[in-house]
Every structure is written in structure tokens, then in C-alpha cells.
Amino acid sequence: MAPRSRLAEAEQLLREVNEWTEEEIEALPKLYQKKAREYRQLSQPGEE
């Protein structure tokens, strides 16, 4: 896979994580829940 294609795929996945509901995150394994919440927190500066 070309680097640009991988970057576009990663950006799409990160946008999807931001759109997940809390219920969708709760359905994930614990490690993924933690990482999804960390990402969401980092992607929304100023909100804690």
C-alpha cells in the first residue's frame, strides 16, 4: 500500500473514532476503549 493511501486510511479511521457513540466504545475490548477515549480527548482541545 502506498504511503499516501495509508495516510488517507488512517485519517478516515480517526474521523470514524470521533463519531463513535459511547455505547460503541463500550462494546470494544478494554485497551481499545482506552485508546479511543484518549484519542477523542486529544482531538478536542479545550474540552475536558
mmCIF entry with sequence, helices, sheets and N, C-alpha, C, O atoms, coordinates in Angstrom:
data_MODEL
# 
_entry.id   MODEL 
# 
_entity.id                         1 
_entity.type                       polymer 
_entity.pdbx_number_of_molecules   1 
# 
_entity_poly.entity_id                      1 
_entity_poly.type                           'polypeptide(L)' 
_entity_poly.nstd_linkage                   no 
_entity_poly.nstd_monomer                   no 
_entity_poly.pdbx_seq_one_letter_code       MAPRSRLAEAEQLLREVNEWTEEEIEALPKLYQKKAREYRQLSQPGEE 
_entity_poly.pdbx_seq_one_letter_code_can   MAPRSRLAEAEQLLREVNEWTEEEIEALPKLYQKKAREYRQLSQPGEE 
_entity_poly.pdbx_strand_id                 A 
# 
loop_
_entity_poly_seq.entity_id 
_entity_poly_seq.num 
_entity_poly_seq.mon_id 
_entity_poly_seq.hetero 
1 1  MET n 
1 2  ALA n 
1 3  PRO n 
1 4  ARG n 
1 5  SER n 
1 6  ARG n 
1 7  LEU n 
1 8  ALA n 
1 9  GLU n 
1 10 ALA n 
1 11 GLU n 
1 12 GLN n 
1 13 LEU n 
1 14 LEU n 
1 15 ARG n 
1 16 GLU n 
1 17 VAL n 
1 18 ASN n 
1 19 GLU n 
1 20 TRP n 
1 21 THR n 
1 22 GLU n 
1 23 GLU n 
1 24 GLU n 
1 25 ILE n 
1 26 GLU n 
1 27 ALA n 
1 28 LEU n 
1 29 PRO n 
1 30 LYS n 
1 31 LEU n 
1 32 TYR n 
1 33 GLN n 
1 34 LYS n 
1 35 LYS n 
1 36 ALA n 
1 37 ARG n 
1 38 GLU n 
1 39 TYR n 
1 40 ARG n 
1 41 GLN n 
1 42 LEU n 
1 43 SER n 
1 44 GLN n 
1 45 PRO n 
1 46 GLY n 
1 47 GLU n 
1 48 GLU n 
# 
_struct_asym.id          A 
_struct_asym.entity_id   1 
# 
loop_
_struct_conf.conf_type_id 
_struct_conf.id 
_struct_conf.pdbx_PDB_helix_id 
_struct_conf.beg_label_comp_id 
_struct_conf.beg_label_asym_id 
_struct_conf.beg_label_seq_id 
_struct_conf.pdbx_beg_PDB_ins_code 
_struct_conf.end_label_comp_id 
_struct_conf.end_label_asym_id 
_struct_conf.end_label_seq_id 
_struct_conf.pdbx_end_PDB_ins_code 
_struct_conf.beg_auth_comp_id 
_struct_conf.beg_auth_asym_id 
_struct_conf.beg_auth_seq_id 
_struct_conf.end_auth_comp_id 
_struct_conf.end_auth_asym_id 
_struct_conf.end_auth_seq_id 
_struct_conf.pdbx_PDB_helix_class 
_struct_conf.details 
_struct_conf.pdbx_PDB_helix_length 
HELX_P HELX_P1 AA1 PRO A 3  ? GLU A 19 ? PRO A 3  GLU A 19 1 ? 17 
HELX_P HELX_P2 AA2 GLU A 22 ? GLU A 26 ? GLU A 22 GLU A 26 1 ? 5  
HELX_P HELX_P3 AA3 LYS A 30 ? LEU A 42 ? LYS A 30 LEU A 42 1 ? 13 
# 
_struct_conf_type.id          HELX_P 
_struct_conf_type.criteria    ? 
_struct_conf_type.reference   ? 
# 
loop_
_atom_site.group_PDB 
_atom_site.id 
_atom_site.type_symbol 
_atom_site.label_atom_id 
_atom_site.label_alt_id 
_atom_site.label_comp_id 
_atom_site.label_asym_id 
_atom_site.label_entity_id 
_atom_site.label_seq_id 
_atom_site.pdbx_PDB_ins_code 
_atom_site.Cartn_x 
_atom_site.Cartn_y 
_atom_site.Cartn_z 
_atom_site.occupancy 
_atom_site.B_iso_or_equiv 
_atom_site.pdbx_formal_charge 
_atom_site.auth_seq_id 
_atom_site.auth_comp_id 
_atom_site.auth_asym_id 
_atom_site.auth_atom_id 
_atom_site.pdbx_PDB_model_num 
ATOM 1   N N  . MET A 1 1  ? 0.853   -1.170 0.000  1.00 0.00 ? 1  MET A N  1 
ATOM 2   C CA . MET A 1 1  ? 0.000   0.000  0.000  1.00 0.00 ? 1  MET A CA 1 
ATOM 3   C C  . MET A 1 1  ? 0.900   1.234  0.000  1.00 0.00 ? 1  MET A C  1 
ATOM 4   O O  . MET A 1 1  ? 1.878   1.297  0.745  1.00 0.00 ? 1  MET A O  1 
ATOM 5   N N  . ALA A 1 2  ? 0.567   2.201  -0.830 1.00 0.00 ? 2  ALA A N  1 
ATOM 6   C CA . ALA A 1 2  ? 1.353   3.430  -0.947 1.00 0.00 ? 2  ALA A CA 1 
ATOM 7   C C  . ALA A 1 2  ? 1.208   4.266  0.322  1.00 0.00 ? 2  ALA A C  1 
ATOM 8   O O  . ALA A 1 2  ? 0.162   4.242  0.970  1.00 0.00 ? 2  ALA A O  1 
ATOM 9   N N  . PRO A 1 3  ? 2.268   5.011  0.677  1.00 0.00 ? 3  PRO A N  1 
ATOM 10  C CA . PRO A 1 3  ? 2.209   5.835  1.904  1.00 0.00 ? 3  PRO A CA 1 
ATOM 11  C C  . PRO A 1 3  ? 1.023   6.798  1.923  1.00 0.00 ? 3  PRO A C  1 
ATOM 12  O O  . PRO A 1 3  ? 0.401   6.975  2.971  1.00 0.00 ? 3  PRO A O  1 
ATOM 13  N N  . ARG A 1 4  ? 0.695   7.423  0.793  1.00 0.00 ? 4  ARG A N  1 
ATOM 14  C CA . ARG A 1 4  ? -0.439  8.359  0.769  1.00 0.00 ? 4  ARG A CA 1 
ATOM 15  C C  . ARG A 1 4  ? -1.747  7.630  1.029  1.00 0.00 ? 4  ARG A C  1 
ATOM 16  O O  . ARG A 1 4  ? -2.636  8.146  1.707  1.00 0.00 ? 4  ARG A O  1 
ATOM 17  N N  . SER A 1 5  ? -1.852  6.443  0.489  1.00 0.00 ? 5  SER A N  1 
ATOM 18  C CA . SER A 1 5  ? -3.066  5.644  0.694  1.00 0.00 ? 5  SER A CA 1 
ATOM 19  C C  . SER A 1 5  ? -3.207  5.259  2.165  1.00 0.00 ? 5  SER A C  1 
ATOM 20  O O  . SER A 1 5  ? -4.306  5.286  2.718  1.00 0.00 ? 5  SER A O  1 
ATOM 21  N N  . ARG A 1 6  ? -2.101  4.905  2.785  1.00 0.00 ? 6  ARG A N  1 
ATOM 22  C CA . ARG A 1 6  ? -2.119  4.539  4.206  1.00 0.00 ? 6  ARG A CA 1 
ATOM 23  C C  . ARG A 1 6  ? -2.480  5.748  5.064  1.00 0.00 ? 6  ARG A C  1 
ATOM 24  O O  . ARG A 1 6  ? -3.223  5.625  6.038  1.00 0.00 ? 6  ARG A O  1 
ATOM 25  N N  . LEU A 1 7  ? -1.956  6.905  4.701  1.00 0.00 ? 7  LEU A N  1 
ATOM 26  C CA . LEU A 1 7  ? -2.269  8.124  5.448  1.00 0.00 ? 7  LEU A CA 1 
ATOM 27  C C  . LEU A 1 7  ? -3.752  8.457  5.320  1.00 0.00 ? 7  LEU A C  1 
ATOM 28  O O  . LEU A 1 7  ? -4.396  8.809  6.309  1.00 0.00 ? 7  LEU A O  1 
ATOM 29  N N  . ALA A 1 8  ? -4.289  8.351  4.127  1.00 0.00 ? 8  ALA A N  1 
ATOM 30  C CA . ALA A 1 8  ? -5.711  8.627  3.912  1.00 0.00 ? 8  ALA A CA 1 
ATOM 31  C C  . ALA A 1 8  ? -6.565  7.642  4.716  1.00 0.00 ? 8  ALA A C  1 
ATOM 32  O O  . ALA A 1 8  ? -7.579  8.025  5.298  1.00 0.00 ? 8  ALA A O  1 
ATOM 33  N N  . GLU A 1 9  ? -6.152  6.381  4.744  1.00 0.00 ? 9  GLU A N  1 
ATOM 34  C CA . GLU A 1 9  ? -6.895  5.378  5.502  1.00 0.00 ? 9  GLU A CA 1 
ATOM 35  C C  . GLU A 1 9  ? -6.851  5.690  7.001  1.00 0.00 ? 9  GLU A C  1 
ATOM 36  O O  . GLU A 1 9  ? -7.864  5.575  7.691  1.00 0.00 ? 9  GLU A O  1 
ATOM 37  N N  . ALA A 1 10 ? -5.689  6.081  7.496  1.00 0.00 ? 10 ALA A N  1 
ATOM 38  C CA . ALA A 1 10 ? -5.551  6.423  8.915  1.00 0.00 ? 10 ALA A CA 1 
ATOM 39  C C  . ALA A 1 10 ? -6.408  7.633  9.264  1.00 0.00 ? 10 ALA A C  1 
ATOM 40  O O  . ALA A 1 10 ? -7.068  7.649  10.303 1.00 0.00 ? 10 ALA A O  1 
ATOM 41  N N  . GLU A 1 11 ? -6.402  8.641  8.405  1.00 0.00 ? 11 GLU A N  1 
ATOM 42  C CA . GLU A 1 11 ? -7.219  9.829  8.658  1.00 0.00 ? 11 GLU A CA 1 
ATOM 43  C C  . GLU A 1 11 ? -8.705  9.470  8.708  1.00 0.00 ? 11 GLU A C  1 
ATOM 44  O O  . GLU A 1 11 ? -9.444  9.978  9.551  1.00 0.00 ? 11 GLU A O  1 
ATOM 45  N N  . GLN A 1 12 ? -9.136  8.597  7.805  1.00 0.00 ? 12 GLN A N  1 
ATOM 46  C CA . GLN A 1 12 ? -10.534 8.164  7.789  1.00 0.00 ? 12 GLN A CA 1 
ATOM 47  C C  . GLN A 1 12 ? -10.887 7.426  9.074  1.00 0.00 ? 12 GLN A C  1 
ATOM 48  O O  . GLN A 1 12 ? -11.946 7.664  9.655  1.00 0.00 ? 12 GLN A O  1 
ATOM 49  N N  . LEU A 1 13 ? -10.018 6.541  9.516  1.00 0.00 ? 13 LEU A N  1 
ATOM 50  C CA . LEU A 1 13 ? -10.269 5.792  10.746 1.00 0.00 ? 13 LEU A CA 1 
ATOM 51  C C  . LEU A 1 13 ? -10.354 6.718  11.954 1.00 0.00 ? 13 LEU A C  1 
ATOM 52  O O  . LEU A 1 13 ? -11.193 6.509  12.831 1.00 0.00 ? 13 LEU A O  1 
ATOM 53  N N  . LEU A 1 14 ? -9.509  7.728  12.015 1.00 0.00 ? 14 LEU A N  1 
ATOM 54  C CA . LEU A 1 14 ? -9.547  8.674  13.128 1.00 0.00 ? 14 LEU A CA 1 
ATOM 55  C C  . LEU A 1 14 ? -10.831 9.499  13.115 1.00 0.00 ? 14 LEU A C  1 
ATOM 56  O O  . LEU A 1 14 ? -11.388 9.801  14.171 1.00 0.00 ? 14 LEU A O  1 
ATOM 57  N N  . ARG A 1 15 ? -11.302 9.864  11.922 1.00 0.00 ? 15 ARG A N  1 
ATOM 58  C CA . ARG A 1 15 ? -12.587 10.582 11.837 1.00 0.00 ? 15 ARG A CA 1 
ATOM 59  C C  . ARG A 1 15 ? -13.714 9.688  12.361 1.00 0.00 ? 15 ARG A C  1 
ATOM 60  O O  . ARG A 1 15 ? -14.612 10.157 13.061 1.00 0.00 ? 15 ARG A O  1 
ATOM 61  N N  . GLU A 1 16 ? -13.661 8.405  12.017 1.00 0.00 ? 16 GLU A N  1 
ATOM 62  C CA . GLU A 1 16 ? -14.687 7.477  12.477 1.00 0.00 ? 16 GLU A CA 1 
ATOM 63  C C  . GLU A 1 16 ? -14.679 7.340  13.998 1.00 0.00 ? 16 GLU A C  1 
ATOM 64  O O  . GLU A 1 16 ? -15.742 7.298  14.618 1.00 0.00 ? 16 GLU A O  1 
ATOM 65  N N  . VAL A 1 17 ? -13.505 7.270  14.598 1.00 0.00 ? 17 VAL A N  1 
ATOM 66  C CA . VAL A 1 17 ? -13.407 7.164  16.059 1.00 0.00 ? 17 VAL A CA 1 
ATOM 67  C C  . VAL A 1 17 ? -14.094 8.355  16.714 1.00 0.00 ? 17 VAL A C  1 
ATOM 68  O O  . VAL A 1 17 ? -14.795 8.196  17.713 1.00 0.00 ? 17 VAL A O  1 
ATOM 69  N N  . ASN A 1 18 ? -13.899 9.536  16.163 1.00 0.00 ? 18 ASN A N  1 
ATOM 70  C CA . ASN A 1 18 ? -14.525 10.734 16.729 1.00 0.00 ? 18 ASN A CA 1 
ATOM 71  C C  . ASN A 1 18 ? -16.040 10.693 16.637 1.00 0.00 ? 18 ASN A C  1 
ATOM 72  O O  . ASN A 1 18 ? -16.718 11.360 17.418 1.00 0.00 ? 18 ASN A O  1 
ATOM 73  N N  . GLU A 1 19 ? -16.588 9.925  15.701 1.00 0.00 ? 19 GLU A N  1 
ATOM 74  C CA . GLU A 1 19 ? -18.031 9.845  15.516 1.00 0.00 ? 19 GLU A CA 1 
ATOM 75  C C  . GLU A 1 19 ? -18.677 8.720  16.323 1.00 0.00 ? 19 GLU A C  1 
ATOM 76  O O  . GLU A 1 19 ? -19.903 8.652  16.412 1.00 0.00 ? 19 GLU A O  1 
ATOM 77  N N  . TRP A 1 20 ? -17.879 7.848  16.906 1.00 0.00 ? 20 TRP A N  1 
ATOM 78  C CA . TRP A 1 20 ? -18.439 6.731  17.674 1.00 0.00 ? 20 TRP A CA 1 
ATOM 79  C C  . TRP A 1 20 ? -19.193 7.246  18.886 1.00 0.00 ? 20 TRP A C  1 
ATOM 80  O O  . TRP A 1 20 ? -18.810 8.237  19.507 1.00 0.00 ? 20 TRP A O  1 
ATOM 81  N N  . THR A 1 21 ? -20.271 6.550  19.205 1.00 0.00 ? 21 THR A N  1 
ATOM 82  C CA . THR A 1 21 ? -21.022 6.857  20.421 1.00 0.00 ? 21 THR A CA 1 
ATOM 83  C C  . THR A 1 21 ? -20.325 6.188  21.602 1.00 0.00 ? 21 THR A C  1 
ATOM 84  O O  . THR A 1 21 ? -19.476 5.314  21.424 1.00 0.00 ? 21 THR A O  1 
ATOM 85  N N  . GLU A 1 22 ? -20.691 6.604  22.786 1.00 0.00 ? 22 GLU A N  1 
ATOM 86  C CA . GLU A 1 22 ? -20.121 5.975  23.986 1.00 0.00 ? 22 GLU A CA 1 
ATOM 87  C C  . GLU A 1 22 ? -20.491 4.493  24.034 1.00 0.00 ? 22 GLU A C  1 
ATOM 88  O O  . GLU A 1 22 ? -19.701 3.672  24.499 1.00 0.00 ? 22 GLU A O  1 
ATOM 89  N N  . GLU A 1 23 ? -21.671 4.152  23.563 1.00 0.00 ? 23 GLU A N  1 
ATOM 90  C CA . GLU A 1 23 ? -22.097 2.748  23.532 1.00 0.00 ? 23 GLU A CA 1 
ATOM 91  C C  . GLU A 1 23 ? -21.213 1.922  22.602 1.00 0.00 ? 23 GLU A C  1 
ATOM 92  O O  . GLU A 1 23 ? -20.879 0.778  22.912 1.00 0.00 ? 23 GLU A O  1 
ATOM 93  N N  . GLU A 1 24 ? -20.836 2.497  21.467 1.00 0.00 ? 24 GLU A N  1 
ATOM 94  C CA . GLU A 1 24 ? -19.949 1.789  20.539 1.00 0.00 ? 24 GLU A CA 1 
ATOM 95  C C  . GLU A 1 24 ? -18.568 1.580  21.155 1.00 0.00 ? 24 GLU A C  1 
ATOM 96  O O  . GLU A 1 24 ? -17.954 0.529  20.973 1.00 0.00 ? 24 GLU A O  1 
ATOM 97  N N  . ILE A 1 25 ? -18.085 2.579  21.881 1.00 0.00 ? 25 ILE A N  1 
ATOM 98  C CA . ILE A 1 25 ? -16.784 2.457  22.537 1.00 0.00 ? 25 ILE A CA 1 
ATOM 99  C C  . ILE A 1 25 ? -16.855 1.404  23.635 1.00 0.00 ? 25 ILE A C  1 
ATOM 100 O O  . ILE A 1 25 ? -15.924 0.616  23.802 1.00 0.00 ? 25 ILE A O  1 
ATOM 101 N N  . GLU A 1 26 ? -17.951 1.387  24.382 1.00 0.00 ? 26 GLU A N  1 
ATOM 102 C CA . GLU A 1 26 ? -18.117 0.399  25.457 1.00 0.00 ? 26 GLU A CA 1 
ATOM 103 C C  . GLU A 1 26 ? -18.088 -1.036 24.929 1.00 0.00 ? 26 GLU A C  1 
ATOM 104 O O  . GLU A 1 26 ? -17.723 -1.957 25.660 1.00 0.00 ? 26 GLU A O  1 
ATOM 105 N N  . ALA A 1 27 ? -18.470 -1.230 23.671 1.00 0.00 ? 27 ALA A N  1 
ATOM 106 C CA . ALA A 1 27 ? -18.506 -2.568 23.082 1.00 0.00 ? 27 ALA A CA 1 
ATOM 107 C C  . ALA A 1 27 ? -17.112 -3.070 22.688 1.00 0.00 ? 27 ALA A C  1 
ATOM 108 O O  . ALA A 1 27 ? -16.942 -4.242 22.354 1.00 0.00 ? 27 ALA A O  1 
ATOM 109 N N  . LEU A 1 28 ? -16.124 -2.181 22.729 1.00 0.00 ? 28 LEU A N  1 
ATOM 110 C CA . LEU A 1 28 ? -14.760 -2.556 22.352 1.00 0.00 ? 28 LEU A CA 1 
ATOM 111 C C  . LEU A 1 28 ? -14.038 -3.241 23.512 1.00 0.00 ? 28 LEU A C  1 
ATOM 112 O O  . LEU A 1 28 ? -14.438 -3.101 24.668 1.00 0.00 ? 28 LEU A O  1 
ATOM 113 N N  . PRO A 1 29 ? -12.974 -3.979 23.198 1.00 0.00 ? 29 PRO A N  1 
ATOM 114 C CA . PRO A 1 29 ? -12.115 -4.502 24.274 1.00 0.00 ? 29 PRO A CA 1 
ATOM 115 C C  . PRO A 1 29 ? -11.535 -3.331 25.074 1.00 0.00 ? 29 PRO A C  1 
ATOM 116 O O  . PRO A 1 29 ? -11.389 -2.227 24.549 1.00 0.00 ? 29 PRO A O  1 
ATOM 117 N N  . LYS A 1 30 ? -11.208 -3.575 26.335 1.00 0.00 ? 30 LYS A N  1 
ATOM 118 C CA . LYS A 1 30 ? -10.768 -2.510 27.257 1.00 0.00 ? 30 LYS A CA 1 
ATOM 119 C C  . LYS A 1 30 ? -9.629  -1.643 26.699 1.00 0.00 ? 30 LYS A C  1 
ATOM 120 O O  . LYS A 1 30 ? -9.683  -0.418 26.809 1.00 0.00 ? 30 LYS A O  1 
ATOM 121 N N  . LEU A 1 31 ? -8.609  -2.256 26.109 1.00 0.00 ? 31 LEU A N  1 
ATOM 122 C CA . LEU A 1 31 ? -7.483  -1.478 25.580 1.00 0.00 ? 31 LEU A CA 1 
ATOM 123 C C  . LEU A 1 31 ? -7.953  -0.527 24.488 1.00 0.00 ? 31 LEU A C  1 
ATOM 124 O O  . LEU A 1 31 ? -7.538  0.632  24.454 1.00 0.00 ? 31 LEU A O  1 
ATOM 125 N N  . TYR A 1 32 ? -8.813  -1.004 23.598 1.00 0.00 ? 32 TYR A N  1 
ATOM 126 C CA . TYR A 1 32 ? -9.315  -0.156 22.523 1.00 0.00 ? 32 TYR A CA 1 
ATOM 127 C C  . TYR A 1 32 ? -10.218 0.946  23.060 1.00 0.00 ? 32 TYR A C  1 
ATOM 128 O O  . TYR A 1 32 ? -10.225 2.058  22.532 1.00 0.00 ? 32 TYR A O  1 
ATOM 129 N N  . GLN A 1 33 ? -10.983 0.641  24.114 1.00 0.00 ? 33 GLN A N  1 
ATOM 130 C CA . GLN A 1 33 ? -11.808 1.668  24.742 1.00 0.00 ? 33 GLN A CA 1 
ATOM 131 C C  . GLN A 1 33 ? -10.915 2.805  25.235 1.00 0.00 ? 33 GLN A C  1 
ATOM 132 O O  . GLN A 1 33 ? -11.176 3.982  24.987 1.00 0.00 ? 33 GLN A O  1 
ATOM 133 N N  . LYS A 1 34 ? -9.857  2.416  25.939 1.00 0.00 ? 34 LYS A N  1 
ATOM 134 C CA . LYS A 1 34 ? -8.937  3.406  26.499 1.00 0.00 ? 34 LYS A CA 1 
ATOM 135 C C  . LYS A 1 34 ? -8.320  4.266  25.405 1.00 0.00 ? 34 LYS A C  1 
ATOM 136 O O  . LYS A 1 34 ? -8.281  5.492  25.518 1.00 0.00 ? 34 LYS A O  1 
ATOM 137 N N  . LYS A 1 35 ? -7.839  3.626  24.352 1.00 0.00 ? 35 LYS A N  1 
ATOM 138 C CA . LYS A 1 35 ? -7.182  4.367  23.274 1.00 0.00 ? 35 LYS A CA 1 
ATOM 139 C C  . LYS A 1 35 ? -8.167  5.247  22.517 1.00 0.00 ? 35 LYS A C  1 
ATOM 140 O O  . LYS A 1 35 ? -7.819  6.361  22.128 1.00 0.00 ? 35 LYS A O  1 
ATOM 141 N N  . ALA A 1 36 ? -9.393  4.770  22.300 1.00 0.00 ? 36 ALA A N  1 
ATOM 142 C CA . ALA A 1 36 ? -10.406 5.578  21.616 1.00 0.00 ? 36 ALA A CA 1 
ATOM 143 C C  . ALA A 1 36 ? -10.724 6.824  22.432 1.00 0.00 ? 36 ALA A C  1 
ATOM 144 O O  . ALA A 1 36 ? -10.839 7.920  21.884 1.00 0.00 ? 36 ALA A O  1 
ATOM 145 N N  . ARG A 1 37 ? -10.867 6.654  23.739 1.00 0.00 ? 37 ARG A N  1 
ATOM 146 C CA . ARG A 1 37 ? -11.150 7.813  24.604 1.00 0.00 ? 37 ARG A CA 1 
ATOM 147 C C  . ARG A 1 37 ? -9.968  8.781  24.652 1.00 0.00 ? 37 ARG A C  1 
ATOM 148 O O  . ARG A 1 37 ? -10.160 9.996  24.647 1.00 0.00 ? 37 ARG A O  1 
ATOM 149 N N  . GLU A 1 38 ? -8.763  8.254  24.698 1.00 0.00 ? 38 GLU A N  1 
ATOM 150 C CA . GLU A 1 38 ? -7.569  9.113  24.688 1.00 0.00 ? 38 GLU A CA 1 
ATOM 151 C C  . GLU A 1 38 ? -7.515  9.926  23.400 1.00 0.00 ? 38 GLU A C  1 
ATOM 152 O O  . GLU A 1 38 ? -7.256  11.129 23.427 1.00 0.00 ? 38 GLU A O  1 
ATOM 153 N N  . TYR A 1 39 ? -7.759  9.268  22.280 1.00 0.00 ? 39 TYR A N  1 
ATOM 154 C CA . TYR A 1 39 ? -7.721  9.983  21.007 1.00 0.00 ? 39 TYR A CA 1 
ATOM 155 C C  . TYR A 1 39 ? -8.794  11.069 20.961 1.00 0.00 ? 39 TYR A C  1 
ATOM 156 O O  . TYR A 1 39 ? -8.527  12.205 20.568 1.00 0.00 ? 39 TYR A O  1 
ATOM 157 N N  . ARG A 1 40 ? -10.002 10.707 21.365 1.00 0.00 ? 40 ARG A N  1 
ATOM 158 C CA . ARG A 1 40 ? -11.092 11.680 21.344 1.00 0.00 ? 40 ARG A CA 1 
ATOM 159 C C  . ARG A 1 40 ? -10.760 12.878 22.216 1.00 0.00 ? 40 ARG A C  1 
ATOM 160 O O  . ARG A 1 40 ? -11.048 14.016 21.846 1.00 0.00 ? 40 ARG A O  1 
ATOM 161 N N  . GLN A 1 41 ? -10.157 12.632 23.368 1.00 0.00 ? 41 GLN A N  1 
ATOM 162 C CA . GLN A 1 41 ? -9.786  13.727 24.270 1.00 0.00 ? 41 GLN A CA 1 
ATOM 163 C C  . GLN A 1 41 ? -8.716  14.615 23.621 1.00 0.00 ? 41 GLN A C  1 
ATOM 164 O O  . GLN A 1 41 ? -8.791  15.841 23.708 1.00 0.00 ? 41 GLN A O  1 
ATOM 165 N N  . LEU A 1 42 ? -7.741  14.007 22.984 1.00 0.00 ? 42 LEU A N  1 
ATOM 166 C CA . LEU A 1 42 ? -6.679  14.779 22.339 1.00 0.00 ? 42 LEU A CA 1 
ATOM 167 C C  . LEU A 1 42 ? -7.180  15.553 21.120 1.00 0.00 ? 42 LEU A C  1 
ATOM 168 O O  . LEU A 1 42 ? -6.655  16.621 20.803 1.00 0.00 ? 42 LEU A O  1 
ATOM 169 N N  . SER A 1 43 ? -8.176  15.028 20.451 1.00 0.00 ? 43 SER A N  1 
ATOM 170 C CA . SER A 1 43 ? -8.660  15.682 19.233 1.00 0.00 ? 43 SER A CA 1 
ATOM 171 C C  . SER A 1 43 ? -9.625  16.820 19.527 1.00 0.00 ? 43 SER A C  1 
ATOM 172 O O  . SER A 1 43 ? -10.055 17.521 18.610 1.00 0.00 ? 43 SER A O  1 
ATOM 173 N N  . GLN A 1 44 ? -9.973  17.012 20.806 1.00 0.00 ? 44 GLN A N  1 
ATOM 174 C CA . GLN A 1 44 ? -10.897 18.083 21.188 1.00 0.00 ? 44 GLN A CA 1 
ATOM 175 C C  . GLN A 1 44 ? -10.250 18.982 22.224 1.00 0.00 ? 44 GLN A C  1 
ATOM 176 O O  . GLN A 1 44 ? -10.645 18.964 23.390 1.00 0.00 ? 44 GLN A O  1 
ATOM 177 N N  . PRO A 1 45 ? -9.266  19.766 21.822 1.00 0.00 ? 45 PRO A N  1 
ATOM 178 C CA . PRO A 1 45 ? -8.574  20.616 22.798 1.00 0.00 ? 45 PRO A CA 1 
ATOM 179 C C  . PRO A 1 45 ? -9.522  21.613 23.460 1.00 0.00 ? 45 PRO A C  1 
ATOM 180 O O  . PRO A 1 45 ? -10.447 22.134 22.837 1.00 0.00 ? 45 PRO A O  1 
ATOM 181 N N  . GLY A 1 46 ? -9.265  21.855 24.717 1.00 0.00 ? 46 GLY A N  1 
ATOM 182 C CA . GLY A 1 46 ? -10.068 22.796 25.473 1.00 0.00 ? 46 GLY A CA 1 
ATOM 183 C C  . GLY A 1 46 ? -11.262 22.179 26.168 1.00 0.00 ? 46 GLY A C  1 
ATOM 184 O O  . GLY A 1 46 ? -11.850 22.794 27.057 1.00 0.00 ? 46 GLY A O  1 
ATOM 185 N N  . GLU A 1 47 ? -11.630 20.960 25.769 1.00 0.00 ? 47 GLU A N  1 
ATOM 186 C CA . GLU A 1 47 ? -12.750 20.269 26.428 1.00 0.00 ? 47 GLU A CA 1 
ATOM 187 C C  . GLU A 1 47 ? -12.188 19.176 27.299 1.00 0.00 ? 47 GLU A C  1 
ATOM 188 O O  . GLU A 1 47 ? -11.422 18.334 26.831 1.00 0.00 ? 47 GLU A O  1 
ATOM 189 N N  . GLU A 1 48 ? -12.562 19.182 28.562 1.00 0.00 ? 48 GLU A N  1 
ATOM 190 C CA . GLU A 1 48 ? -12.069 18.144 29.481 1.00 0.00 ? 48 GLU A CA 1 
ATOM 191 C C  . GLU A 1 48 ? -13.188 17.522 30.238 1.00 0.00 ? 48 GLU A C  1 
ATOM 192 O O  . GLU A 1 48 ? -12.960 16.631 31.056 1.00 0.00 ? 48 GLU A O  1 
# 
